[in-house]
Amino acid sequence: CENHSPMKTDPGGSPVSEFHRCPFWEQELAKKYSYKMMAFLADEYCNYCQDILQNVRNQELERVEDLLTSFWKSLQQDTVMLMSLPDVCQLFKCYDVQLYKGIEDVLLHDFLEDVSIQYLKSVRLFSKKFKLWLLNALEGFPALLQISKLKEVTVFVKRLRRKTYLSNMAKTMIMVLKNNRRVNILKSDLHAIISQGTLDVSRKTMPSNLNGADDQENNIEMKCLSSLISLLGTSTDLSVFLNCLSSNLQAFVFQRSRSKEEFVKLAASFQLRWNFLLTAVSKAMTLCHRDSFGSWHLFHLLLLEYVIHILQSCIEEEEEEDSVGNLKEMLSDDQSLVQPDQALFHPPDCSPTQEYESPSVDPQRVLLKHTSQSRCTMDVNSLVLRVLGFLVDTTTGNKVIQVLLEDKSTESAIKLSLPVGQEALITLKDGQKFMIHISDVPQSSENIYFRENNADM
């Protein structure tokens, strides 16, 4: 997988990722919700991302904590509600991906860069701190929003950890490659292990789930290793070895994959076999060639971790593309949404200042009553009412519940924020009217009751 992010260079020579917005998606979401709120939120969020990137470029890493805290704590309740909706979460997830890739490009664009061990430690420490700062800033926010942000920042931390680990190993391996004597001994011992048959990779010792693979598949990893061994003594440039391994991955894994599922399967199989082969070489080295074991052990770890990094990075990019696809689907499906009565979005006695509470507290019973002046029947079983989360008014202490009413027969849905203990009337496109009543009961919040009532309004 290649990184197709547009890159430019700042005056200091370090790479800088350009930050691209998604105006079409922003406009579609603005049509769905509120032009004013969506435009304001998108502007604020992108400015927040760019401010963080600028501070990272300026090496003012400690200021990032203040930026994170001030942004999230300054959001108003209605803005938080908008940001917590699934499709809005998906849009900002795309911006999060750009933010983290931008930070990564500035801090450690290439793990073969000549940087100090102390710098690598500071990079890894910053990524861990960033995650902690973000989680602290998001404390008390809706679960969906927290989960979305946690997933992206965790990917960022893991990716930087892989790159700093590879950078550490690369520094030592480069010193080995520059030592002709050690390289010649290592190459000679590896040739001996392979040619003399001391490498135990027989079908009996293969993992049980790989025994049925054909001989061609069994030889793929050996071909990769042989091509790397042939390079020993010809170059002291570590990138030559890594490019060789990347080319083999391209030929044996990427080009053979016709779908994401097939890629994941091939990648997992290759990684398992690769690990098995390198471990078998280590065992043979320990028994017969102890003089070169240290050099091989370092080479082994580097090759193993590099394959993991390449495959994992590609999977992460595939998931990012899936997120974009999910957002497109959400926006296309939006045409079927039914709009509720406007009064439902402004429940009485509801203060704008609220704080979030865990969805697990104070279970609620949701009652749905169908009211109609006509005698036509309706299939209530096609309706599904889902509890999305709860809010608490910090001024009055009143509870508000978020629910999603779905009609499977028409494939339509309504998102509502309703006060606990009160009733709310909604009207569907076909004229059907429903009354929703929510009350506290000592039962699970998953208990949902439907009751049809043909009484006049």
Secondary structure as UniProt FT lines:
FT   STRAND          7..9
FT   TURN            11..12
FT   STRAND          15..17
FT   HELIX           23..32
FT   HELIX           35..57
FT   TURN            58..59
FT   TURN            61..62
FT   HELIX           63..74
FT   HELIX           77..83
FT   HELIX           86..108
FT   TURN            111..112
FT   HELIX           117..137
FT   TURN            138..140
FT   HELIX           143..177
FT   HELIX           180..195
FT   TURN            196..197
FT   TURN            203..205
FT   HELIX           208..210
FT   TURN            211..212
FT   HELIX           215..231
FT   TURN            232..234
FT   HELIX           238..249
FT   HELIX           250..254
FT   TURN            255..256
FT   HELIX           260..288
FT   HELIX           290..292
FT   HELIX           293..333
FT   HELIX           334..336
FT   HELIX           342..345
FT   TURN            348..349
FT   STRAND          354..357
FT   TURN            359..360
FT   STRAND          364..371
FT   HELIX           380..382
FT   STRAND          383..393
FT   TURN            394..396
FT   STRAND          399..407
FT   TURN            408..411
FT   STRAND          412..419
FT   TURN            420..421
FT   STRAND          423..427
FT   TURN            429..430
FT   STRAND          433..440
FT   TURN            445..446
FT   STRAND          448..452
//
